[in-house]
Amino acid sequence: MAKVGPNDFVIDLGSGDGRLVIAAVGTFKARGLALAVTMARHYGLTKLAVPSAGNAAGALAAYAAAARIEAHIFMPKDVPFANYVEAMVYGAKVTLVDGLISDCGRMVAERKEKEGWFDISTLKEPFRVEGKKTMGYELVEQLGWEYPDAVFYPTGGGVGLIGMWKAFAEMEALAWVRPGKRPRMIAVQSSGCAPVVRAFEQGANVSQMWQGATTFAAGLRVPKPYGDSIMLEILRESGGLALALPDDQILASLKSWAQYEGIFLSPEGAAATAAYEHLLATGFLKSGDRVVLFNTGAGLKYTDVTAEAMGLRRPAPQS
Ligand SMILES: Cc1ncc(COP(=O)(O)O)c(C=O)c1O
């Protein structure tokens, strides 16, 4: 955990987050898939299938390779190139889909019975959320068993947010956390795909499918999260909110944190830092608040999409 302000912290899960087993690094998706694949192996499953926005695919491919289990991956054809390469390197069977993660999910659902695949989609099996809940345990442990005032979570399917809330309940039952108010949970999305923000603002209990989803924060490109109702309940119960910012603001925050803090955030992590800056400016956060921001991935997994967003090309060599 790095300190970035008098009271505030960044938990950087990008640089080496292959927990529990040896394999995947690079994003926090490793936490959920490490546990899910370990349990799949325990139960004797031999063929796993997943729809993915990109990073879950890489993590599944790595752990499945280590466990000698087949991984069948469906992801949008325009995922960051690193996601495609890592899945191929680990030997997964990859289908690139002309659509979004929701279309990938439909394809898995249509084929899984005939193919004998176990569907390891977010919240359709019980263990990914258990792996991701470790974020909640760790942040409280690292803050001396106290809650921060707010937690910023880049939200696609929302499993980390749901997992952290579960972790808080467990730690309270175990009396591991000092009595106090739970943190306000802040779900951060991109304005190019913000179904949770729209539902939150409308006072709805579920989200509606977001049409034409687009953002360089690829992990946030989930047009209709499966766990939306659970997330919305947590956001309201915690006194938090859901907030979306446009990609140019996310990119500006990514560049500024690289240039002034020396941290190459993932675009999803930069959505959290942009939201943090925004909520400080609006007064929603007070300067004395203690806040935790999650950088959920390594910026280096996104060199192609970040270069494109920056309009960056390799210059002609000088002779
Ligand atoms: C780097 C990164 N951050 C955040 C998310 C969103 O995670 P969740 O689905 O738990 O909301 C993803 C999802 O793919 C991701 O890859």
The ligand as a Gaussian input file, in Angstrom:
#p B3LYP/6-31G(d) Opt

LIG

0 1
 C       -8.203000      -4.057000     -14.526000
 C       -9.649000      -4.227000     -14.186000
 N      -10.190000      -3.407000     -13.282000
 C      -11.503000      -3.508000     -12.921000
 C      -12.330000      -4.445000     -13.514000
 C      -13.752000      -4.554000     -13.059000
 O      -13.820000      -5.599000     -12.142000
 P      -15.192000      -6.169000     -11.608000
 O      -15.724000      -7.009000     -12.707000
 O      -14.904000      -6.918000     -10.372000
 O      -16.065000      -4.984000     -11.343000
 C      -11.810000      -5.328000     -14.473000
 C      -12.657000      -6.339000     -15.119000
 O      -12.320000      -6.955000     -16.084000
 C      -10.434000      -5.221000     -14.810000
 O       -9.886000      -6.048000     -15.707000

